[in-house]
Amino acid sequence: MNFWEFVQDRWSLLWFQGYQHLSLVVQSLVLATIIALVIAVLTYRSNVWTAVAEGGAAVGLTIPSFALLGLLIAFITNGVVLSVVLLAFYGSLPILRNAVVGLRRVDPGLVESARGMGMGPFTTLVRLQLPLAWPVIVTGVRVSAQMLMGIAAIAAYAAGPGLGSFIFSGLSRLEGANATNLAWAGILGIVVLAIVLDLVLGLIGRLTTSRGIRV
């Protein structure tokens, strides 16, 4: 059976697994963004805590995802929960670094002007600092999304949802019937989803960025 016949024969399963893969990545990305923004807001004013946050993010990115997955299996038995925890952890790291950088680049003079106009710290953060830092934050979100597409495939090793199951099934039966087709179907499906998600995030970033600071 050639590849296109294989895809046509299993199209409904590929579509369902692709939906699960995209859903897992998007939900984990939203959670990761919230976590990263909270940590960034709490740490960006302090040079010490900024260094800790950026250093922690850098160290976290060096941890092999497959190794961390193996460690987490001992504590989390549910494949879906394990996948979300794994993806949220890795997804928050690029966003955290960009959020800290973006917030620290906001002109202190603008912040002081906002305070002089009667804005409180929270209002200044929401109406001035976050909007100005948003383009940098969105870049981190897009980087994170592409990274999570690949890590989500690895999560299939622990019964996580998504297209990774096709890849692992193909690799486990090398030289068997349709082994190559299984692996390629999973890989190409993930590539297509990554491109689509990046385009969507780029559009969302443009629509949510103030017109005056668009590049």
TIRO-2110 file (N, C-alpha, C; in Angstrom, 1 decimal):
// TIRO-2110
0.9, -1.2, 0.0, N, 1, A
0.0, 0.0, 0.0, CA, 1, A
0.9, 1.2, 0.0, C, 1, A
0.7, 2.1, -1.0, N, 2, A
1.5, 3.4, -1.0, CA, 2, A
1.0, 4.3, 0.1, C, 2, A
1.7, 5.4, 0.2, N, 3, A
1.4, 6.4, 1.3, CA, 3, A
0.0, 7.0, 1.2, C, 3, A
-0.3, 7.4, 0.0, N, 4, A
-1.6, 8.1, -0.2, CA, 4, A
-2.8, 7.2, 0.0, C, 4, A
-2.6, 6.0, -0.4, N, 5, A
-3.7, 5.0, -0.1, CA, 5, A
-3.8, 4.7, 1.4, C, 5, A
-2.7, 4.7, 2.0, N, 6, A
-2.7, 4.5, 3.5, CA, 6, A
-3.4, 5.7, 4.2, C, 6, A
-3.1, 6.9, 3.8, N, 7, A
-3.8, 8.1, 4.4, CA, 7, A
-5.3, 8.1, 4.1, C, 7, A
-5.7, 7.7, 2.9, N, 8, A
-7.1, 7.7, 2.6, CA, 8, A
-7.8, 6.6, 3.4, C, 8, A
-7.1, 5.5, 3.6, N, 9, A
-7.7, 4.4, 4.3, CA, 9, A
-7.9, 4.7, 5.8, C, 9, A
-7.0, 5.5, 6.3, N, 10, A
-7.1, 5.8, 7.7, CA, 10, A
-7.4, 7.3, 8.0, C, 10, A
-8.0, 8.0, 7.0, N, 11, A
-8.2, 9.4, 7.1, CA, 11, A
-9.0, 9.8, 8.4, C, 11, A
-10.1, 9.1, 8.7, N, 12, A
-10.9, 9.4, 9.9, CA, 12, A
-10.1, 9.3, 11.2, C, 12, A
-9.2, 8.3, 11.3, N, 13, A
-8.4, 8.2, 12.5, CA, 13, A
-7.3, 9.3, 12.5, C, 13, A
-6.7, 9.6, 11.4, N, 14, A
-5.7, 10.6, 11.3, CA, 14, A
-6.4, 12.0, 11.7, C, 14, A
-7.6, 12.2, 11.2, N, 15, A
-8.3, 13.5, 11.5, CA, 15, A
-8.5, 13.6, 13.0, C, 15, A
-9.0, 12.5, 13.6, N, 16, A
-9.3, 12.5, 15.0, CA, 16, A
-8.0, 12.7, 15.9, C, 16, A
-7.0, 11.9, 15.5, N, 17, A
-5.7, 12.0, 16.3, CA, 17, A
-5.1, 13.4, 16.1, C, 17, A
-5.3, 14.0, 14.9, N, 18, A
-4.8, 15.3, 14.6, CA, 18, A
-5.5, 16.4, 15.5, C, 18, A
-6.8, 16.2, 15.6, N, 19, A
-7.6, 17.1, 16.4, CA, 19, A
-7.2, 17.0, 17.9, C, 19, A
-6.9, 15.8, 18.3, N, 20, A
-6.5, 15.6, 19.7, CA, 20, A
-5.1, 16.2, 19.9, C, 20, A
-4.3, 16.1, 19.0, N, 21, A
-2.9, 16.6, 19.1, CA, 21, A
-3.0, 18.1, 19.2, C, 21, A
-3.7, 18.8, 18.3, N, 22, A
-3.9, 20.2, 18.3, CA, 22, A
-4.5, 20.7, 19.5, C, 22, A
-5.5, 20.0, 20.0, N, 23, A
-6.2, 20.4, 21.2, CA, 23, A
-5.3, 20.3, 22.4, C, 23, A
-4.5, 19.3, 22.5, N, 24, A
-3.5, 19.1, 23.6, CA, 24, A
-2.6, 20.3, 23.6, C, 24, A
-2.0, 20.6, 22.4, N, 25, A
-1.0, 21.7, 22.3, CA, 25, A
-1.6, 23.0, 22.7, C, 25, A
-2.8, 23.3, 22.1, N, 26, A
-3.4, 24.6, 22.4, CA, 26, A
-3.8, 24.8, 23.8, C, 26, A
-4.4, 23.8, 24.4, N, 27, A
-4.8, 23.9, 25.9, CA, 27, A
-3.5, 24.1, 26.7, C, 27, A
-2.5, 23.3, 26.5, N, 28, A
-1.3, 23.4, 27.2, CA, 28, A
-0.6, 24.7, 27.0, C, 28, A
-0.7, 25.3, 25.8, N, 29, A
-0.1, 26.6, 25.5, CA, 29, A
-0.8, 27.7, 26.2, C, 29, A
-2.1, 27.6, 26.3, N, 30, A
-2.8, 28.6, 27.1, CA, 30, A
-2.4, 28.6, 28.6, C, 30, A
-2.3, 27.4, 29.1, N, 31, A
-1.9, 27.2, 30.5, CA, 31, A
-0.5, 27.7, 30.7, C, 31, A
0.4, 27.4, 29.8, N, 32, A
1.8, 27.8, 29.9, CA, 32, A
1.9, 29.3, 29.8, C, 32, A
1.1, 29.9, 29.0, N, 33, A
1.1, 31.4, 28.8, CA, 33, A
0.7, 32.1, 30.1, C, 33, A
-0.4, 31.6, 30.7, N, 34, A
-0.8, 32.1, 32.0, CA, 34, A
0.2, 32.0, 33.1, C, 34, A
0.8, 30.8, 33.2, N, 35, A
1.9, 30.6, 34.2, CA, 35, A
3.1, 31.5, 34.0, C, 35, A
3.5, 31.6, 32.7, N, 36, A
4.7, 32.4, 32.4, CA, 36, A
4.4, 33.9, 32.7, C, 36, A
3.2, 34.4, 32.3, N, 37, A
2.9, 35.8, 32.6, CA, 37, A
2.9, 36.1, 34.0, C, 37, A
2.3, 35.2, 34.8, N, 38, A
2.2, 35.4, 36.3, CA, 38, A
3.6, 35.5, 36.9, C, 38, A
4.5, 34.6, 36.5, N, 39, A
5.8, 34.6, 37.0, CA, 39, A
6.6, 35.8, 36.5, C, 39, A
6.4, 36.2, 35.3, N, 40, A
7.1, 37.3, 34.8, CA, 40, A
6.7, 38.6, 35.5, C, 40, A
5.4, 38.8, 35.7, N, 41, A
4.9, 40.0, 36.4, CA, 41, A
5.5, 40.0, 37.8, C, 41, A
5.7, 38.9, 38.5, N, 42, A
6.1, 38.8, 39.8, CA, 42, A
7.7, 39.1, 39.9, C, 42, A
8.4, 38.8, 38.8, N, 43, A
9.8, 38.8, 38.9, CA, 43, A
10.5, 39.9, 38.2, C, 43, A
9.9, 40.6, 37.2, N, 44, A
10.7, 41.4, 36.3, CA, 44, A
11.2, 42.7, 36.9, C, 44, A
10.6, 43.1, 38.0, N, 45, A
11.1, 44.4, 38.7, CA, 45, A
12.4, 44.2, 39.4, C, 45, A
12.7, 42.9, 39.7, N, 46, A
13.9, 42.7, 40.5, CA, 46, A
15.0, 42.0, 39.6, C, 46, A
16.2, 42.6, 39.7, N, 47, A
17.3, 42.1, 38.9, CA, 47, A
17.6, 40.6, 39.3, C, 47, A
17.6, 40.4, 40.6, N, 48, A
17.9, 39.1, 41.1, CA, 48, A
16.9, 38.0, 40.7, C, 48, A
15.6, 38.4, 40.9, N, 49, A
14.6, 37.4, 40.5, CA, 49, A
14.4, 37.3, 39.0, C, 49, A
14.8, 38.3, 38.2, N, 50, A
14.8, 38.2, 36.8, CA, 50, A
15.9, 37.2, 36.4, C, 50, A
17.1, 37.3, 37.0, N, 51, A
18.1, 36.4, 36.7, CA, 51, A
17.8, 35.0, 37.0, C, 51, A
17.1, 34.8, 38.1, N, 52, A
16.6, 33.5, 38.5, CA, 52, A
15.6, 32.9, 37.5, C, 52, A
14.7, 33.7, 37.1, N, 53, A
13.6, 33.3, 36.2, CA, 53, A
14.2, 32.9, 34.8, C, 53, A
15.1, 33.8, 34.3, N, 54, A
15.7, 33.5, 33.0, CA, 54, A
16.7, 32.3, 33.1, C, 54, A
17.4, 32.2, 34.2, N, 55, A
18.3, 31.1, 34.4, CA, 55, A
17.5, 29.8, 34.5, C, 55, A
16.4, 29.8, 35.3, N, 56, A
15.6, 28.6, 35.4, CA, 56, A
15.0, 28.2, 34.1, C, 56, A
14.6, 29.2, 33.3, N, 57, A
14.0, 28.9, 32.0, CA, 57, A
15.1, 28.2, 31.1, C, 57, A
16.3, 28.8, 31.1, N, 58, A
17.4, 28.2, 30.3, CA, 58, A
17.7, 26.8, 30.7, C, 58, A
17.8, 26.6, 32.0, N, 59, A
18.1, 25.2, 32.5, CA, 59, A
17.0, 24.3, 32.2, C, 59, A
15.7, 24.7, 32.3, N, 60, A
14.6, 23.9, 32.0, CA, 60, A
14.6, 23.4, 30.6, C, 60, A
15.0, 24.3, 29.7, N, 61, A
15.0, 23.9, 28.2, CA, 61, A
16.1, 22.9, 27.9, C, 61, A
17.1, 22.7, 28.8, N, 62, A
18.2, 21.7, 28.5, CA, 62, A
17.8, 20.3, 29.0, C, 62, A
16.7, 20.2, 29.7, N, 63, A
16.2, 18.9, 30.2, CA, 63, A
15.6, 18.1, 29.1, C, 63, A
16.1, 16.9, 28.7, N, 64, A
15.5, 16.2, 27.6, CA, 64, A
14.0, 15.8, 28.0, C, 64, A
13.1, 16.1, 27.0, N, 65, A
11.7, 15.9, 27.3, CA, 65, A
11.4, 14.4, 27.5, C, 65, A
12.1, 13.6, 26.8, N, 66, A
11.8, 12.1, 27.0, CA, 66, A
12.2, 11.6, 28.3, C, 66, A
13.3, 12.2, 28.9, N, 67, A
13.8, 11.8, 30.2, CA, 67, A
12.8, 12.3, 31.3, C, 67, A
12.4, 13.6, 31.1, N, 68, A
11.4, 14.1, 32.1, CA, 68, A
10.1, 13.3, 32.0, C, 68, A
9.7, 12.9, 30.9, N, 69, A
8.5, 12.1, 30.7, CA, 69, A
8.6, 10.8, 31.5, C, 69, A
9.8, 10.2, 31.4, N, 70, A
10.0, 8.9, 32.1, CA, 70, A
9.9, 9.1, 33.6, C, 70, A
10.4, 10.3, 34.1, N, 71, A
10.4, 10.5, 35.5, CA, 71, A
9.0, 10.8, 36.0, C, 71, A
8.2, 11.6, 35.2, N, 72, A
6.9, 11.9, 35.6, CA, 72, A
5.9, 10.7, 35.6, C, 72, A
6.2, 9.7, 34.8, N, 73, A
5.3, 8.5, 34.7, CA, 73, A
5.2, 7.9, 36.1, C, 73, A
6.3, 8.0, 36.9, N, 74, A
6.2, 7.4, 38.3, CA, 74, A
5.3, 8.1, 39.2, C, 74, A
4.9, 9.3, 38.9, N, 75, A
4.0, 10.1, 39.8, CA, 75, A
2.6, 10.4, 39.2, C, 75, A
2.5, 10.4, 37.9, N, 76, A
1.3, 10.7, 37.2, CA, 76, A
0.9, 9.6, 36.3, C, 76, A
-0.1, 8.8, 36.5, N, 77, A
-0.4, 7.7, 35.7, CA, 77, A
-1.4, 7.9, 34.6, C, 77, A
-2.1, 9.0, 34.7, N, 78, A
-3.1, 9.4, 33.6, CA, 78, A
-2.3, 10.0, 32.5, C, 78, A
-2.4, 9.4, 31.3, N, 79, A
-1.7, 9.9, 30.1, CA, 79, A
-2.0, 11.3, 29.7, C, 79, A
-3.3, 11.7, 29.8, N, 80, A
-3.6, 13.0, 29.4, CA, 80, A
-3.1, 14.1, 30.3, C, 80, A
-3.3, 13.8, 31.6, N, 81, A
-2.8, 14.7, 32.7, CA, 81, A
-1.3, 14.9, 32.6, C, 81, A
-0.6, 13.7, 32.4, N, 82, A
0.9, 13.7, 32.3, CA, 82, A
1.3, 14.6, 31.1, C, 82, A
0.6, 14.4, 29.9, N, 83, A
0.9, 15.2, 28.7, CA, 83, A
0.8, 16.7, 29.0, C, 83, A
-0.3, 17.1, 29.6, N, 84, A
-0.6, 18.5, 29.9, CA, 84, A
0.5, 19.1, 30.8, C, 84, A
0.9, 18.4, 31.8, N, 85, A
1.9, 18.8, 32.8, CA, 85, A
3.2, 19.0, 32.0, C, 85, A
3.6, 18.0, 31.2, N, 86, A
4.9, 18.0, 30.5, CA, 86, A
4.9, 19.2, 29.5, C, 86, A
3.8, 19.4, 28.7, N, 87, A
3.8, 20.5, 27.8, CA, 87, A
3.7, 21.8, 28.4, C, 87, A
2.9, 21.9, 29.5, N, 88, A
2.8, 23.2, 30.2, CA, 88, A
4.2, 23.7, 30.7, C, 88, A
4.9, 22.7, 31.2, N, 89, A
6.2, 23.0, 31.8, CA, 89, A
7.2, 23.6, 30.7, C, 89, A
7.3, 22.8, 29.6, N, 90, A
8.2, 23.2, 28.5, CA, 90, A
7.7, 24.5, 27.8, C, 90, A
6.4, 24.6, 27.7, N, 91, A
5.8, 25.7, 26.9, CA, 91, A
6.0, 27.0, 27.7, C, 91, A
6.0, 27.0, 29.0, N, 92, A
6.1, 28.2, 29.8, CA, 92, A
7.5, 28.8, 29.7, C, 92, A
8.5, 28.0, 29.4, N, 93, A
9.9, 28.5, 29.4, CA, 93, A
10.2, 29.6, 28.4, C, 93, A
10.0, 29.4, 27.1, N, 94, A
10.3, 30.5, 26.1, CA, 94, A
9.4, 31.7, 26.4, C, 94, A
8.1, 31.5, 26.8, N, 95, A
7.2, 32.6, 27.0, CA, 95, A
7.7, 33.4, 28.2, C, 95, A
8.2, 32.7, 29.3, N, 96, A
8.6, 33.4, 30.4, CA, 96, A
9.8, 34.3, 30.1, C, 96, A
10.8, 33.8, 29.4, N, 97, A
12.0, 34.6, 29.0, CA, 97, A
11.6, 35.8, 28.2, C, 97, A
10.7, 35.6, 27.2, N, 98, A
10.3, 36.8, 26.4, CA, 98, A
9.4, 37.8, 27.2, C, 98, A
8.6, 37.3, 28.1, N, 99, A
7.7, 38.2, 28.9, CA, 99, A
8.6, 39.0, 29.8, C, 99, A
9.6, 38.5, 30.4, N, 100, A
10.5, 39.2, 31.3, CA, 100, A
11.2, 40.3, 30.5, C, 100, A
11.8, 39.9, 29.3, N, 101, A
12.5, 40.8, 28.5, CA, 101, A
11.5, 41.9, 28.0, C, 101, A
10.3, 41.6, 27.6, N, 102, A
9.4, 42.6, 27.1, CA, 102, A
9.0, 43.6, 28.1, C, 102, A
8.7, 43.1, 29.3, N, 103, A
8.3, 44.0, 30.4, CA, 103, A
9.4, 44.9, 30.9, C, 103, A
10.6, 44.4, 30.9, N, 104, A
11.8, 45.2, 31.3, CA, 104, A
12.2, 46.2, 30.3, C, 104, A
11.8, 46.0, 29.0, N, 105, A
12.1, 47.0, 28.0, CA, 105, A
11.1, 48.2, 27.9, C, 105, A
10.0, 48.1, 28.6, N, 106, A
9.1, 49.2, 28.6, CA, 106, A
9.7, 50.4, 29.2, C, 106, A
9.6, 51.6, 28.6, N, 107, A
10.3, 52.8, 29.0, CA, 107, A
9.8, 53.2, 30.4, C, 107, A
10.7, 53.3, 31.4, N, 108, A
10.2, 53.7, 32.8, CA, 108, A
9.6, 55.1, 32.8, C, 108, A
9.9, 55.9, 31.8, N, 109, A
9.3, 57.2, 31.8, CA, 109, A
7.8, 57.2, 31.5, C, 109, A
7.5, 56.2, 30.6, N, 110, A
6.1, 56.0, 30.3, CA, 110, A
5.3, 55.5, 31.5, C, 110, A
5.9, 54.6, 32.3, N, 111, A
5.3, 54.1, 33.5, CA, 111, A
5.1, 55.2, 34.5, C, 111, A
6.1, 56.1, 34.6, N, 112, A
6.0, 57.2, 35.6, CA, 112, A
4.9, 58.2, 35.1, C, 112, A
4.8, 58.4, 33.8, N, 113, A
3.7, 59.3, 33.3, CA, 113, A
2.4, 58.7, 33.6, C, 113, A
2.2, 57.4, 33.4, N, 114, A
0.9, 56.8, 33.7, CA, 114, A
0.6, 56.9, 35.2, C, 114, A
1.6, 56.7, 36.0, N, 115, A
1.3, 56.8, 37.5, CA, 115, A
1.0, 58.3, 37.8, C, 115, A
1.6, 59.2, 37.1, N, 116, A
1.3, 60.6, 37.3, CA, 116, A
-0.1, 61.0, 36.9, C, 116, A
-0.7, 60.2, 36.0, N, 117, A
-2.0, 60.4, 35.5, CA, 117, A
-3.1, 59.8, 36.4, C, 117, A
-2.6, 59.1, 37.5, N, 118, A
-3.5, 58.5, 38.4, CA, 118, A
-3.7, 57.0, 38.3, C, 118, A
-3.0, 56.4, 37.4, N, 119, A
-3.1, 55.0, 37.2, CA, 119, A
-2.4, 54.2, 38.3, C, 119, A
-3.1, 53.2, 38.9, N, 120, A
-2.5, 52.4, 39.9, CA, 120, A
-1.5, 51.4, 39.2, C, 120, A
-0.8, 50.6, 40.0, N, 121, A
0.1, 49.6, 39.5, CA, 121, A
-0.5, 48.6, 38.6, C, 121, A
-1.7, 48.1, 39.0, N, 122, A
-2.3, 47.0, 38.2, CA, 122, A
-2.8, 47.6, 36.9, C, 122, A
-3.4, 48.8, 36.9, N, 123, A
-3.9, 49.4, 35.7, CA, 123, A
-2.8, 49.7, 34.8, C, 123, A
-1.7, 50.2, 35.3, N, 124, A
-0.5, 50.5, 34.5, CA, 124, A
0.0, 49.3, 33.8, C, 124, A
0.0, 48.2, 34.6, N, 125, A
0.5, 46.9, 34.0, CA, 125, A
-0.4, 46.4, 32.9, C, 125, A
-1.7, 46.5, 33.1, N, 126, A
-2.7, 45.9, 32.1, CA, 126, A
-2.8, 46.8, 30.9, C, 126, A
-2.8, 48.1, 31.1, N, 127, A
-3.1, 49.1, 30.0, CA, 127, A
-1.9, 49.6, 29.3, C, 127, A
-0.7, 49.5, 30.0, N, 128, A
0.5, 50.1, 29.3, CA, 128, A
1.6, 49.0, 29.1, C, 128, A
2.0, 48.4, 30.2, N, 129, A
3.2, 47.6, 30.2, CA, 129, A
3.0, 46.3, 29.3, C, 129, A
1.9, 45.6, 29.6, N, 130, A
1.6, 44.4, 28.9, CA, 130, A
1.4, 44.6, 27.4, C, 130, A
0.6, 45.6, 27.1, N, 131, A
0.4, 45.9, 25.6, CA, 131, A
1.7, 46.2, 24.9, C, 131, A
2.6, 47.0, 25.6, N, 132, A
3.9, 47.4, 24.9, CA, 132, A
4.8, 46.1, 24.8, C, 132, A
4.7, 45.2, 25.8, N, 133, A
5.5, 44.0, 25.8, CA, 133, A
4.9, 42.9, 24.9, C, 133, A
3.7, 43.1, 24.5, N, 134, A
2.9, 42.0, 23.9, CA, 134, A
3.6, 41.4, 22.6, C, 134, A
4.1, 42.3, 21.7, N, 135, A
4.8, 41.7, 20.5, CA, 135, A
5.9, 40.7, 20.9, C, 135, A
6.7, 41.0, 21.9, N, 136, A
7.8, 40.1, 22.3, CA, 136, A
7.2, 38.9, 22.9, C, 136, A
6.1, 39.0, 23.7, N, 137, A
5.5, 37.9, 24.4, CA, 137, A
4.9, 37.0, 23.3, C, 137, A
4.2, 37.5, 22.3, N, 138, A
3.6, 36.7, 21.3, CA, 138, A
4.7, 35.9, 20.5, C, 138, A
5.9, 36.5, 20.3, N, 139, A
7.0, 35.8, 19.7, CA, 139, A
7.3, 34.5, 20.5, C, 139, A
7.4, 34.7, 21.8, N, 140, A
7.7, 33.6, 22.7, CA, 140, A
6.6, 32.5, 22.6, C, 140, A
5.3, 33.0, 22.5, N, 141, A
4.2, 32.0, 22.4, CA, 141, A
4.3, 31.2, 21.1, C, 141, A
4.7, 31.9, 20.0, N, 142, A
4.8, 31.2, 18.7, CA, 142, A
6.0, 30.2, 18.8, C, 142, A
7.1, 30.5, 19.4, N, 143, A
8.2, 29.6, 19.5, CA, 143, A
7.8, 28.4, 20.4, C, 143, A
7.1, 28.7, 21.5, N, 144, A
6.6, 27.7, 22.4, CA, 144, A
5.7, 26.7, 21.6, C, 144, A
4.8, 27.2, 20.8, N, 145, A
3.8, 26.4, 20.1, CA, 145, A
4.5, 25.4, 19.2, C, 145, A
5.5, 25.9, 18.5, N, 146, A
6.2, 25.0, 17.6, CA, 146, A
7.0, 23.9, 18.3, C, 146, A
7.5, 24.2, 19.5, N, 147, A
8.2, 23.3, 20.3, CA, 147, A
7.3, 22.2, 20.9, C, 147, A
6.1, 22.7, 21.3, N, 148, A
5.2, 21.8, 21.9, CA, 148, A
4.6, 20.8, 20.9, C, 148, A
4.5, 21.2, 19.6, N, 149, A
4.0, 20.2, 18.6, CA, 149, A
4.9, 19.0, 18.6, C, 149, A
6.2, 19.1, 18.7, N, 150, A
7.1, 18.0, 18.8, CA, 150, A
7.0, 17.2, 20.1, C, 150, A
7.0, 18.0, 21.2, N, 151, A
7.0, 17.3, 22.5, CA, 151, A
5.7, 16.5, 22.7, C, 151, A
4.6, 17.0, 22.1, N, 152, A
3.3, 16.3, 22.2, CA, 152, A
3.4, 15.0, 21.6, C, 152, A
4.2, 14.8, 20.5, N, 153, A
4.4, 13.5, 19.9, CA, 153, A
5.1, 12.6, 20.9, C, 153, A
6.1, 13.1, 21.6, N, 154, A
6.8, 12.2, 22.6, CA, 154, A
5.8, 11.8, 23.7, C, 154, A
4.9, 12.6, 24.1, N, 155, A
3.9, 12.3, 25.1, CA, 155, A
3.1, 11.0, 24.8, C, 155, A
3.0, 10.7, 23.5, N, 156, A
2.3, 9.5, 23.2, CA, 156, A
2.9, 8.2, 23.7, C, 156, A
4.2, 8.3, 24.1, N, 157, A
4.8, 7.2, 24.7, CA, 157, A
4.2, 6.8, 26.0, C, 157, A
3.6, 7.8, 26.7, N, 158, A
2.9, 7.5, 28.0, CA, 158, A
1.4, 7.6, 27.8, C, 158, A
0.9, 7.1, 26.6, N, 159, A
-0.5, 7.0, 26.3, CA, 159, A
-1.1, 8.4, 26.2, C, 159, A
-0.3, 9.4, 25.9, N, 160, A
-0.9, 10.7, 25.6, CA, 160, A
-1.6, 10.8, 24.3, C, 160, A
-2.6, 11.7, 24.1, N, 161, A
-3.3, 11.8, 22.9, CA, 161, A
-2.5, 12.4, 21.8, C, 161, A
-2.9, 12.2, 20.5, N, 162, A
-2.3, 12.9, 19.4, CA, 162, A
-1.6, 12.0, 18.4, C, 162, A
-1.0, 12.6, 17.4, N, 163, A
-0.4, 11.9, 16.3, CA, 163, A
0.9, 11.1, 16.6, C, 163, A
1.4, 11.3, 17.8, N, 164, A
2.6, 10.6, 18.2, CA, 164, A
2.4, 9.1, 18.2, C, 164, A
1.2, 8.7, 18.4, N, 165, A
0.9, 7.2, 18.4, CA, 165, A
1.2, 6.6, 17.1, C, 165, A
1.0, 7.3, 16.0, N, 166, A
1.3, 6.8, 14.6, CA, 166, A
2.9, 6.7, 14.5, C, 166, A
3.6, 7.6, 15.0, N, 167, A
5.1, 7.6, 14.9, CA, 167, A
5.6, 6.4, 15.7, C, 167, A
5.2, 6.2, 17.0, N, 168, A
5.7, 5.2, 17.8, CA, 168, A
5.2, 3.8, 17.3, C, 168, A
4.0, 3.7, 16.7, N, 169, A
3.6, 2.5, 16.1, CA, 169, A
4.4, 2.1, 14.9, C, 169, A
4.8, 3.1, 14.1, N, 170, A
5.6, 2.8, 13.0, CA, 170, A
7.0, 2.4, 13.4, C, 170, A
7.6, 3.1, 14.4, N, 171, A
9.0, 2.8, 14.8, CA, 171, A
9.0, 1.4, 15.5, C, 171, A
7.9, 1.0, 16.1, N, 172, A
7.9, -0.3, 16.9, CA, 172, A
7.8, -1.5, 16.0, C, 172, A
7.5, -1.2, 14.7, N, 173, A
7.3, -2.4, 13.8, CA, 173, A
8.1, -2.1, 12.5, C, 173, A
9.3, -1.6, 12.7, N, 174, A
10.2, -1.3, 11.5, CA, 174, A
10.3, -2.6, 10.6, C, 174, A
10.3, -2.3, 9.3, N, 175, A
10.3, -3.4, 8.3, CA, 175, A
9.0, -4.2, 8.2, C, 175, A
8.1, -3.8, 9.1, N, 176, A
6.8, -4.5, 9.0, CA, 176, A
5.9, -3.8, 8.0, C, 176, A
4.7, -4.3, 7.8, N, 177, A
3.7, -3.7, 6.9, CA, 177, A
3.3, -2.3, 7.4, C, 177, A
3.4, -1.4, 6.5, N, 178, A
3.0, 0.0, 6.7, CA, 178, A
3.7, 0.7, 7.8, C, 178, A
4.9, 0.2, 8.3, N, 179, A
5.6, 0.9, 9.3, CA, 179, A
6.0, 2.3, 8.9, C, 179, A
6.6, 2.4, 7.7, N, 180, A
7.0, 3.7, 7.2, CA, 180, A
5.9, 4.6, 7.0, C, 180, A
4.8, 4.1, 6.5, N, 181, A
3.6, 4.9, 6.3, CA, 181, A
3.0, 5.5, 7.6, C, 181, A
3.0, 4.6, 8.7, N, 182, A
2.6, 5.1, 10.0, CA, 182, A
3.4, 6.3, 10.5, C, 182, A
4.8, 6.1, 10.4, N, 183, A
5.6, 7.1, 10.9, CA, 183, A
5.5, 8.4, 10.1, C, 183, A
5.5, 8.3, 8.8, N, 184, A
5.4, 9.5, 7.9, CA, 184, A
4.0, 10.2, 8.1, C, 184, A
3.0, 9.4, 8.3, N, 185, A
1.6, 10.0, 8.5, CA, 185, A
1.7, 10.9, 9.8, C, 185, A
2.3, 10.4, 10.9, N, 186, A
2.3, 11.1, 12.1, CA, 186, A
3.2, 12.4, 11.9, C, 186, A
4.4, 12.2, 11.3, N, 187, A
5.3, 13.3, 11.1, CA, 187, A
4.7, 14.4, 10.3, C, 187, A
4.2, 14.1, 9.1, N, 188, A
3.6, 15.1, 8.2, CA, 188, A
2.4, 15.8, 8.8, C, 188, A
1.6, 15.0, 9.6, N, 189, A
0.4, 15.6, 10.2, CA, 189, A
0.8, 16.6, 11.2, C, 189, A
1.9, 16.3, 12.0, N, 190, A
2.4, 17.3, 13.0, CA, 190, A
2.9, 18.6, 12.3, C, 190, A
3.7, 18.4, 11.2, N, 191, A
4.2, 19.5, 10.5, CA, 191, A
3.1, 20.4, 10.0, C, 191, A
2.1, 19.8, 9.4, N, 192, A
0.9, 20.6, 8.9, CA, 192, A
0.2, 21.4, 10.0, C, 192, A
0.0, 20.7, 11.1, N, 193, A
-0.6, 21.4, 12.3, CA, 193, A
0.3, 22.5, 12.8, C, 193, A
1.6, 22.3, 12.8, N, 194, A
2.5, 23.3, 13.3, CA, 194, A
2.4, 24.6, 12.4, C, 194, A
2.4, 24.4, 11.1, N, 195, A
2.3, 25.5, 10.2, CA, 195, A
1.0, 26.3, 10.4, C, 195, A
-0.1, 25.5, 10.5, N, 196, A
-1.4, 26.1, 10.7, CA, 196, A
-1.5, 26.9, 12.0, C, 196, A
-1.0, 26.3, 13.0, N, 197, A
-1.1, 27.0, 14.3, CA, 197, A
-0.2, 28.2, 14.4, C, 197, A
0.9, 28.2, 13.7, N, 198, A
1.8, 29.4, 13.7, CA, 198, A
1.1, 30.5, 12.9, C, 198, A
0.5, 30.2, 11.8, N, 199, A
-0.3, 31.2, 11.0, CA, 199, A
-1.4, 31.8, 11.9, C, 199, A
-2.1, 31.0, 12.6, N, 200, A
-3.2, 31.5, 13.4, CA, 200, A
-2.7, 32.4, 14.5, C, 200, A
-1.6, 31.9, 15.2, N, 201, A
-1.0, 32.7, 16.3, CA, 201, A
-0.4, 34.1, 15.7, C, 201, A
0.1, 34.0, 14.5, N, 202, A
0.6, 35.2, 13.9, CA, 202, A
-0.5, 36.2, 13.7, C, 202, A
-1.6, 35.7, 13.2, N, 203, A
-2.8, 36.6, 13.0, CA, 203, A
-3.3, 37.1, 14.3, C, 203, A
-3.4, 36.3, 15.3, N, 204, A
-3.9, 36.7, 16.6, CA, 204, A
-3.0, 37.8, 17.2, C, 204, A
-1.7, 37.5, 17.1, N, 205, A
-0.7, 38.5, 17.6, CA, 205, A
-0.9, 39.9, 16.9, C, 205, A
-1.1, 39.8, 15.6, N, 206, A
-1.3, 41.1, 14.9, CA, 206, A
-2.6, 41.8, 15.3, C, 206, A
-3.6, 41.1, 15.4, N, 207, A
-4.9, 41.6, 15.8, CA, 207, A
-4.9, 42.2, 17.2, C, 207, A
-4.1, 41.6, 18.1, N, 208, A
-4.1, 42.0, 19.5, CA, 208, A
-3.0, 43.0, 19.8, C, 208, A
-2.2, 43.3, 18.8, N, 209, A
-1.2, 44.3, 19.1, CA, 209, A
-1.6, 45.7, 18.7, C, 209, A
-1.4, 46.7, 19.5, N, 210, A
-1.8, 48.0, 19.2, CA, 210, A
-1.2, 48.5, 17.9, C, 210, A
-2.0, 49.2, 17.1, N, 211, A
-1.6, 49.6, 15.8, CA, 211, A
-0.4, 50.4, 15.8, C, 211, A
-0.2, 51.2, 16.8, N, 212, A
0.9, 52.2, 16.9, CA, 212, A
2.3, 51.5, 17.1, C, 212, A
2.3, 50.2, 17.6, N, 213, A
3.5, 49.5, 17.8, CA, 213, A
3.8, 48.3, 16.9, C, 213, A
2.9, 48.2, 16.0, N, 214, A
3.1, 47.0, 15.0, CA, 214, A
4.3, 47.3, 14.2, C, 214, A
5.1, 46.2, 13.9, N, 215, A
6.3, 46.4, 13.1, CA, 215, A
5.9, 46.2, 11.7, C, 215, A
END
